[in-house]
Amino acid sequence: MKVQRLEVLPSLQNMFQLLSHCWSRLQAIQEPIRKVTLLVMGLDNTGKTSLITEIQRVLSCEVLPTTKPNQTELRVDQFEVSLVDLSRGQRSWGTWRNHYGDAHGIIFVLDSSNVLRMEEAKRTLGHLLAHPRISGKPLLLLANKQDKVDALLPCELIECLSLEKLVNENKSLCRIEPSSATKSLHKSQSRTILQGLRWLLHTIAINYSVLSARVQQDSLDQKAPREQEAPRRATRAHSQTRGERFAL
């Protein structure tokens, strides 16, 4: 008697796919939320604030409430991301380093159309990466304003900034992406920004335990001098007040 062969392989394949899908969902649920701080930096008028707005526009994420100025809180997959927009000016330049210890990674925004300030951007980036609280942390460099006709391409910027030398000297993983933070662009044209951001978050996730331990220690180290300086400032203010009182 001839026995008909049972076709069980497709059913088994479907079952394995279902189990695999369920396992992936379970892993996503069980995976802890990682809190990540990214410093958004660059020279003035490079489009940092516009890029943060563009990230919110094109990224499927939840915007979380915050009371901190110049800070945007986002829920991206299994990350709670704090984007800290550090302004660049004569008065604010010295305050950058007060945030270095909190950073898991850096987004450096460059105006790729402003060739006259490229040397200044190179010096700024060099000083930034050489700082002991930044060195070794991953860097996403966004070559912004690519919609300008005179914008340099990422390959040209790598040479202008001596980027390979900078990141190798400071042991920082780096990725450069072209960007144009304009509302007129379709979401699909902003994919390079998202690719860069997801690379940065993925790189941080791989090294999260090491980076978090470093952030915790660096944050304590950078707070200590400020806490020590507070009583001195209070004493100076009190002495000045007494001097003014006696002068009257």
Buried (B, 14 or more C-beta within 10 A) or exposed (E): EEEEEEEEEEEEEEEEEEEEEEEEEEEEEEEEEBBBBBBBBBBEEBBBBBBBBBBEEBBEBEEEEEEEEBBBBBEBBBBBBBBBBBBBEEEEEEEBBEBBBBBBBBBBBBBBBBEEBBEEBBEBBBEBBEEEBBBBBBBBBBBBBBBEEEBBEBEBBBEBBEBEEBBEEBEBBBBBBBBBBBEEBEEEBBEBBBEBBBBBBEBBBEBBEEBBEBBEEBBEEBEEEEEEEEEEEEEEEEEEEEEEEEEE
